[in-house]
Amino acid sequence: MDTLMRKLVVLVAVLELLLALLRLIDLLK
């Protein structure tokens, strides 16, 4: 269970980072 929770947290963090990068790219365009 602990490993699954950690994987979920990491996935959420990665998704948030990707969204932030996409927003930055849109602003730079």
C-alpha positions as protocol buffer text, in pm:
chain_id: "A"
residue {
  index: 1
  type: MET
  ca { x: 0 y: 0 z: 0 }
}
residue {
  index: 2
  type: ASP
  ca { x: 281 y: 242 z: 88 }
}
residue {
  index: 3
  type: THR
  ca { x: 452 y: 187 z: -247 }
}
residue {
  index: 4
  type: LEU
  ca { x: 123 y: 241 z: -432 }
}
residue {
  index: 5
  type: MET
  ca { x: 59 y: 566 z: -244 }
}
residue {
  index: 6
  type: ARG
  ca { x: 412 y: 686 z: -321 }
}
residue {
  index: 7
  type: LYS
  ca { x: 365 y: 604 z: -690 }
}
residue {
  index: 8
  type: LEU
  ca { x: 37 y: 796 z: -692 }
}
residue {
  index: 9
  type: VAL
  ca { x: 199 y: 1099 z: -528 }
}
residue {
  index: 10
  type: VAL
  ca { x: 486 y: 1089 z: -779 }
}
residue {
  index: 11
  type: LEU
  ca { x: 242 y: 1060 z: -1071 }
}
residue {
  index: 12
  type: VAL
  ca { x: 42 y: 1360 z: -947 }
}
residue {
  index: 13
  type: ALA
  ca { x: 361 y: 1565 z: -903 }
}
residue {
  index: 14
  type: VAL
  ca { x: 477 y: 1478 z: -1256 }
}
residue {
  index: 15
  type: LEU
  ca { x: 138 y: 1569 z: -1402 }
}
residue {
  index: 16
  type: GLU
  ca { x: 141 y: 1905 z: -1221 }
}
residue {
  index: 17
  type: LEU
  ca { x: 494 y: 1975 z: -1353 }
}
residue {
  index: 18
  type: LEU
  ca { x: 385 y: 1889 z: -1708 }
}
residue {
  index: 19
  type: LEU
  ca { x: 83 y: 2119 z: -1680 }
}
residue {
  index: 20
  type: ALA
  ca { x: 304 y: 2402 z: -1551 }
}
residue {
  index: 21
  type: LEU
  ca { x: 547 y: 2349 z: -1842 }
}
residue {
  index: 22
  type: LEU
  ca { x: 262 y: 2355 z: -2094 }
}
residue {
  index: 23
  type: ARG
  ca { x: 133 y: 2682 z: -1945 }
}
residue {
  index: 24
  type: LEU
  ca { x: 482 y: 2835 z: -1962 }
}
residue {
  index: 25
  type: ILE
  ca { x: 520 y: 2728 z: -2327 }
}
residue {
  index: 26
  type: ASP
  ca { x: 181 y: 2879 z: -2412 }
}
residue {
  index: 27
  type: LEU
  ca { x: 285 y: 3206 z: -2245 }
}
residue {
  index: 28
  type: LEU
  ca { x: 615 y: 3214 z: -2436 }
}
residue {
  index: 29
  type: LYS
  ca { x: 443 y: 3166 z: -2773 }
}
